[in-house]
Amino acid sequence: MDLTTIRRNIDAGIIRTTAQFQRDVLLMLSNALMYNSSEHSVYVMAKEMHEEAQGQLGMLLAAQAHAGLSAPPRRKRRRPASPHQHSRPRHN
């Protein structure tokens, strides 16, 4: 995961919510921390960015929740109708 991939995923509609964006940014930064030594400049920058991103994205998600904004509704999977569902008479 990198910033170019995140941008492509936004443009392609794969990332559609702030939570999805947060997940991918934090994944990218976590990977940078995991795969670089603590002395490496990439590690140092990723650590700073990780702390900043968590704070900023956390505030954005909190503001969205407070404003009543939510993720777009998910499509529900339709279950196949059971053979007994339509053949039973209703008793009132």
OpenMM code with the backbone's topology and positions (N, CA, C; nanometers):
from openmm import Vec3, app, unit

residues = "MET ASP LEU THR THR ILE ARG ARG ASN ILE ASP ALA GLY ILE ILE ARG THR THR ALA GLN PHE GLN ARG ASP VAL LEU LEU MET LEU SER ASN ALA LEU MET TYR ASN SER SER GLU HIS SER VAL TYR VAL MET ALA LYS GLU MET HIS GLU GLU ALA GLN GLY GLN LEU GLY MET LEU LEU ALA ALA GLN ALA HIS ALA GLY LEU SER ALA PRO PRO ARG ARG LYS ARG ARG ARG PRO ALA SER PRO HIS GLN HIS SER ARG PRO ARG HIS ASN".split()
positions = [
    Vec3(0.0857, -0.1171, 0.0000),
    Vec3(0.0000, 0.0000, 0.0000),
    Vec3(0.0899, 0.1229, 0.0000),
    Vec3(0.0576, 0.2181, -0.0855),
    Vec3(0.1300, 0.3450, -0.0908),
    Vec3(0.0317, 0.4557, -0.1273),
    Vec3(0.0782, 0.5792, -0.1237),
    Vec3(-0.0117, 0.6922, -0.1496),
    Vec3(-0.0676, 0.6902, -0.2912),
    Vec3(0.0128, 0.6455, -0.3873),
    Vec3(-0.0355, 0.6381, -0.5255),
    Vec3(-0.1498, 0.5377, -0.5367),
    Vec3(-0.1358, 0.4240, -0.4719),
    Vec3(-0.2418, 0.3221, -0.4736),
    Vec3(-0.3672, 0.3741, -0.4043),
    Vec3(-0.3493, 0.4428, -0.2935),
    Vec3(-0.4642, 0.5000, -0.2228),
    Vec3(-0.5359, 0.5988, -0.3137),
    Vec3(-0.4605, 0.6841, -0.3811),
    Vec3(-0.5209, 0.7825, -0.4730),
    Vec3(-0.5962, 0.7117, -0.5859),
    Vec3(-0.5347, 0.6086, -0.6435),
    Vec3(-0.6004, 0.5326, -0.7504),
    Vec3(-0.7302, 0.4698, -0.7003),
    Vec3(-0.7268, 0.4170, -0.5795),
    Vec3(-0.8465, 0.3542, -0.5226),
    Vec3(-0.9570, 0.4560, -0.4949),
    Vec3(-0.9195, 0.5775, -0.4597),
    Vec3(-1.0193, 0.6833, -0.4427),
    Vec3(-1.0802, 0.7171, -0.5781),
    Vec3(-0.9943, 0.7379, -0.6777),
    Vec3(-1.0421, 0.7732, -0.8118),
    Vec3(-1.1296, 0.6639, -0.8723),
    Vec3(-1.0979, 0.5373, -0.8418),
    Vec3(-1.1736, 0.4242, -0.8960),
    Vec3(-1.3007, 0.3951, -0.8163),
    Vec3(-1.3200, 0.4646, -0.7055),
    Vec3(-1.4390, 0.4416, -0.6244),
    Vec3(-1.4270, 0.3238, -0.5302),
    Vec3(-1.3071, 0.2691, -0.5162),
    Vec3(-1.2865, 0.1574, -0.4236),
    Vec3(-1.2873, 0.2087, -0.2802),
    Vec3(-1.2235, 0.3226, -0.2589),
    Vec3(-1.2286, 0.3901, -0.1293),
    Vec3(-1.3384, 0.4948, -0.1403),
    Vec3(-1.4452, 0.4760, -0.0602),
    Vec3(-1.5610, 0.5649, -0.0705),
    Vec3(-1.5931, 0.6369, 0.0596),
    Vec3(-1.5315, 0.5944, 0.1680),
    Vec3(-1.5638, 0.6549, 0.2969),
    Vec3(-1.4368, 0.6984, 0.3689),
    Vec3(-1.4551, 0.7839, 0.4671),
    Vec3(-1.3420, 0.8271, 0.5491),
    Vec3(-1.2822, 0.7085, 0.6230),
    Vec3(-1.3656, 0.6174, 0.6694),
    Vec3(-1.3163, 0.4998, 0.7418),
    Vec3(-1.2303, 0.4119, 0.6511),
    Vec3(-1.2704, 0.3953, 0.5259),
    Vec3(-1.1899, 0.3167, 0.4320),
    Vec3(-1.0568, 0.3863, 0.4042),
    Vec3(-1.0609, 0.5182, 0.3889),
    Vec3(-0.9391, 0.5956, 0.3680),
    Vec3(-0.8473, 0.5821, 0.4891),
    Vec3(-0.9042, 0.5944, 0.6082),
    Vec3(-0.8265, 0.5814, 0.7311),
    Vec3(-0.7606, 0.4439, 0.7384),
    Vec3(-0.8359, 0.3397, 0.7082),
    Vec3(-0.7828, 0.2035, 0.7125),
    Vec3(-0.6598, 0.1906, 0.6236),
    Vec3(-0.6675, 0.2417, 0.5006),
    Vec3(-0.5567, 0.2256, 0.4071),
    Vec3(-0.4368, 0.3125, 0.4425),
    Vec3(-0.4606, 0.4348, 0.4880),
    Vec3(-0.3493, 0.5218, 0.5282),
    Vec3(-0.2770, 0.4611, 0.6481),
    Vec3(-0.3522, 0.4167, 0.7479),
    Vec3(-0.2896, 0.3584, 0.8661),
    Vec3(-0.2201, 0.2267, 0.8333),
    Vec3(-0.2734, 0.1496, 0.7400),
    Vec3(-0.2065, 0.0274, 0.6955),
    Vec3(-0.0728, 0.0609, 0.6308),
    Vec3(-0.0718, 0.1598, 0.5424),
    Vec3(0.0507, 0.2009, 0.4754),
    Vec3(0.1562, 0.2436, 0.5777),
    Vec3(0.1154, 0.3245, 0.6739),
    Vec3(0.2103, 0.3735, 0.7737),
    Vec3(0.2549, 0.2619, 0.8681),
    Vec3(0.1654, 0.1735, 0.9042),
    Vec3(0.2020, 0.0594, 0.9891),
    Vec3(0.3028, -0.0302, 0.9189),
    Vec3(0.2833, -0.0511, 0.7890),
    Vec3(0.3792, -0.1306, 0.7121),
    Vec3(0.5165, -0.0648, 0.7109),
    Vec3(0.5200, 0.0667, 0.6950),
    Vec3(0.6479, 0.1390, 0.6949),
    Vec3(0.7184, 0.1226, 0.8294),
    Vec3(0.6418, 0.1239, 0.9379),
    Vec3(0.7009, 0.1055, 1.0703),
    Vec3(0.7499, -0.0375, 1.0897),
    Vec3(0.6744, -0.1329, 1.0383),
    Vec3(0.7077, -0.2728, 1.0578),
    Vec3(0.8306, -0.3153, 0.9769),
    Vec3(0.8438, -0.2643, 0.8562),
    Vec3(0.9466, -0.3145, 0.7660),
    Vec3(1.0708, -0.2272, 0.7563),
    Vec3(1.0810, -0.1226, 0.8373),
    Vec3(1.2004, -0.0386, 0.8398),
    Vec3(1.2535, -0.0331, 0.9823),
    Vec3(1.3858, -0.0264, 0.9945),
    Vec3(1.4458, -0.0188, 1.1282),
    Vec3(1.4166, 0.1181, 1.1888),
    Vec3(1.4182, 0.1231, 1.3194),
    Vec3(1.3839, 0.2473, 1.3891),
    Vec3(1.4839, 0.3596, 1.3625),
    Vec3(1.6011, 0.3269, 1.3088),
    Vec3(1.7003, 0.4290, 1.2752),
    Vec3(1.6796, 0.4861, 1.1355),
    Vec3(1.5991, 0.4208, 1.0551),
    Vec3(1.5798, 0.4625, 0.9155),
    Vec3(1.4896, 0.5861, 0.9092),
    Vec3(1.5195, 0.6767, 0.8162),
    Vec3(1.4398, 0.7997, 0.8033),
    Vec3(1.2945, 0.7696, 0.7664),
    Vec3(1.2717, 0.6621, 0.6914),
    Vec3(1.1347, 0.6238, 0.6554),
    Vec3(1.0556, 0.5900, 0.7818),
    Vec3(1.1184, 0.5189, 0.8732),
    Vec3(1.0533, 0.4825, 0.9990),
    Vec3(1.0172, 0.6079, 1.0782),
    Vec3(1.1133, 0.6989, 1.0900),
    Vec3(1.0919, 0.8210, 1.1681),
    Vec3(0.9770, 0.9027, 1.1085),
    Vec3(0.9772, 0.9196, 0.9757),
    Vec3(0.8696, 0.9963, 0.9105),
    Vec3(0.7355, 0.9254, 0.9236),
    Vec3(0.7366, 0.7924, 0.9076),
    Vec3(0.6120, 0.7160, 0.9180),
    Vec3(0.5544, 0.7254, 1.0584),
    Vec3(0.6411, 0.7245, 1.1592),
    Vec3(0.5934, 0.7344, 1.2974),
    Vec3(0.5266, 0.8695, 1.3213),
    Vec3(0.5893, 0.9757, 1.2734),
    Vec3(0.5305, 1.1091, 1.2876),
    Vec3(0.3983, 1.1187, 1.2113),
    Vec3(0.3975, 1.0673, 1.0887),
    Vec3(0.2758, 1.0727, 1.0072),
    Vec3(0.1653, 0.9874, 1.0684),
    Vec3(0.2009, 0.8728, 1.1253),
    Vec3(0.1026, 0.7829, 1.1865),
    Vec3(0.0317, 0.8534, 1.3016),
    Vec3(0.1090, 0.9175, 1.3878),
    Vec3(0.0496, 0.9883, 1.5014),
    Vec3(-0.0395, 1.1027, 1.4534),
    Vec3(0.0077, 1.1781, 1.3561),
    Vec3(-0.0700, 1.2909, 1.3028),
    Vec3(-0.1968, 1.2415, 1.2324),
    Vec3(-0.1832, 1.1366, 1.1515),
    Vec3(-0.2977, 1.0832, 1.0765),
    Vec3(-0.4043, 1.0300, 1.1714),
    Vec3(-0.3625, 0.9586, 1.2758),
    Vec3(-0.4608, 0.9067, 1.3711),
    Vec3(-0.5396, 1.0205, 1.4350),
    Vec3(-0.4699, 1.1253, 1.4727),
    Vec3(-0.5380, 1.2386, 1.5348),
    Vec3(-0.6323, 1.3090, 1.4394),
    Vec3(-0.5846, 1.3408, 1.3207),
    Vec3(-0.6659, 1.4139, 1.2233),
    Vec3(-0.7845, 1.3309, 1.1751),
    Vec3(-0.7587, 1.2055, 1.1400),
    Vec3(-0.8674, 1.1210, 1.0905),
    Vec3(-0.9667, 1.0887, 1.2015),
    Vec3(-0.9176, 1.0726, 1.3226),
    Vec3(-1.0074, 1.0504, 1.4358),
    Vec3(-1.1014, 1.1679, 1.4565),
    Vec3(-1.0470, 1.2890, 1.4465),
    Vec3(-1.1313, 1.4086, 1.4610),
    Vec3(-1.2329, 1.4176, 1.3472),
    Vec3(-1.1907, 1.3849, 1.2258),
    Vec3(-1.2815, 1.3892, 1.1114),
    Vec3(-1.3950, 1.2884, 1.1284),
    Vec3(-1.3618, 1.1665, 1.1684),
    Vec3(-1.4655, 1.0648, 1.1897),
    Vec3(-1.5605, 1.1057, 1.3024),
    Vec3(-1.5064, 1.1646, 1.4082),
    Vec3(-1.5910, 1.2099, 1.5191),
    Vec3(-1.6845, 1.3214, 1.4735),
    Vec3(-1.6332, 1.4136, 1.3929),
    Vec3(-1.7167, 1.5229, 1.3419),
    Vec3(-1.8266, 1.4693, 1.2509),
    Vec3(-1.7926, 1.3710, 1.1686),
    Vec3(-1.8937, 1.3110, 1.0813),
    Vec3(-2.0006, 1.2410, 1.1637),
    Vec3(-1.9599, 1.1699, 1.2668),
    Vec3(-2.0564, 1.0999, 1.3518),
    Vec3(-2.1461, 1.2007, 1.4232),
    Vec3(-2.0875, 1.3089, 1.4708),
    Vec3(-2.1645, 1.4127, 1.5400),
    Vec3(-2.2645, 1.4796, 1.4456),
    Vec3(-2.2251, 1.4954, 1.3197),
    Vec3(-2.3122, 1.5597, 1.2207),
    Vec3(-2.4162, 1.4631, 1.1645),
    Vec3(-2.4064, 1.3363, 1.2047),
    Vec3(-2.5026, 1.2381, 1.1563),
    Vec3(-2.4686, 1.1826, 1.0200),
    Vec3(-2.3461, 1.2069, 0.9743),
    Vec3(-2.3044, 1.1513, 0.8457),
    Vec3(-2.2576, 1.0094, 0.8695),
    Vec3(-2.2884, 0.9236, 0.7770),
    Vec3(-2.2457, 0.7852, 0.7915),
    Vec3(-2.2006, 0.7331, 0.6570),
    Vec3(-2.1499, 0.6125, 0.6599),
    Vec3(-2.1057, 0.5472, 0.5369),
    Vec3(-2.2265, 0.5213, 0.4485),
    Vec3(-2.2050, 0.5123, 0.3170),
    Vec3(-2.3173, 0.4809, 0.2292),
    Vec3(-2.3761, 0.3451, 0.2648),
    Vec3(-2.5057, 0.3278, 0.2462),
    Vec3(-2.5673, 0.2003, 0.2830),
    Vec3(-2.5077, 0.0858, 0.2029),
    Vec3(-2.4901, -0.0240, 0.2717),
    Vec3(-2.4369, -0.1425, 0.2041),
    Vec3(-2.5510, -0.2171, 0.1381),
    Vec3(-2.5179, -0.2795, 0.0287),
    Vec3(-2.6187, -0.3616, -0.0378),
    Vec3(-2.6377, -0.4889, 0.0423),
    Vec3(-2.7628, -0.5238, 0.0649),
    Vec3(-2.7907, -0.6471, 0.1366),
    Vec3(-2.7939, -0.7612, 0.0367),
    Vec3(-2.7375, -0.8710, 0.0783),
    Vec3(-2.7431, -0.9895, -0.0069),
    Vec3(-2.8809, -1.0510, 0.0066),
    Vec3(-2.9353, -1.0861, -0.1050),
    Vec3(-3.0671, -1.1486, -0.1024),
    Vec3(-3.0500, -1.2971, -0.0809),
    Vec3(-3.1276, -1.3484, 0.0100),
    Vec3(-3.1268, -1.4923, 0.0335),
    Vec3(-3.2255, -1.5557, -0.0623),
    Vec3(-3.1910, -1.6702, -0.1129),
    Vec3(-3.2885, -1.7378, -0.1993),
    Vec3(-3.4130, -1.7730, -0.1181),
    Vec3(-3.5263, -1.7553, -0.1784),
    Vec3(-3.6524, -1.7852, -0.1104),
    Vec3(-3.6615, -1.9346, -0.0854),
    Vec3(-3.7049, -1.9699, 0.0337),
    Vec3(-3.7212, -2.1120, 0.0628),
    Vec3(-3.8490, -2.1596, -0.0059),
    Vec3(-3.8552, -2.2850, -0.0418),
    Vec3(-3.9743, -2.3353, -0.1111),
    Vec3(-4.1001, -2.3260, -0.0256),
    Vec3(-4.0850, -2.3195, 0.1060),
    Vec3(-4.2009, -2.3144, 0.1947),
    Vec3(-4.2477, -2.1719, 0.2211),
    Vec3(-4.1669, -2.0770, 0.1856),
    Vec3(-4.1964, -1.9388, 0.2199),
    Vec3(-4.3237, -1.8884, 0.1521),
    Vec3(-4.3448, -1.9195, 0.0268),
    Vec3(-4.4594, -1.8674, -0.0466),
    Vec3(-4.5771, -1.9646, -0.0507),
    Vec3(-4.5564, -2.0901, -0.0183),
    Vec3(-4.6635, -2.1879, -0.0325),
    Vec3(-4.7481, -2.2020, 0.0934),
    Vec3(-4.7029, -2.1488, 0.2054),
    Vec3(-4.7800, -2.1608, 0.3280),
    Vec3(-4.8909, -2.0570, 0.3326),
    Vec3(-5.0117, -2.0971, 0.3627),
    Vec3(-5.1190, -1.9976, 0.3769),
    Vec3(-5.1021, -1.9236, 0.5089),
    Vec3(-5.1411, -1.7986, 0.5093),
    Vec3(-5.1350, -1.7177, 0.6312),
    Vec3(-5.2615, -1.7407, 0.7119),
    Vec3(-5.2452, -1.7518, 0.8416),
    Vec3(-5.3597, -1.7661, 0.9322),
    Vec3(-5.3676, -1.6411, 1.0168),
    Vec3(-5.4794, -1.5729, 1.0096),
    Vec3(-5.4978, -1.4498, 1.0880),
    Vec3(-5.5819, -1.4734, 1.2076),
] * unit.nanometer
topology = app.Topology()
chain = topology.addChain("A")
for resn in residues:
    res = topology.addResidue(resn, chain)
    for name in ("N", "CA", "C"):
        topology.addAtom(name, app.Element.getBySymbol(name[0]), res)
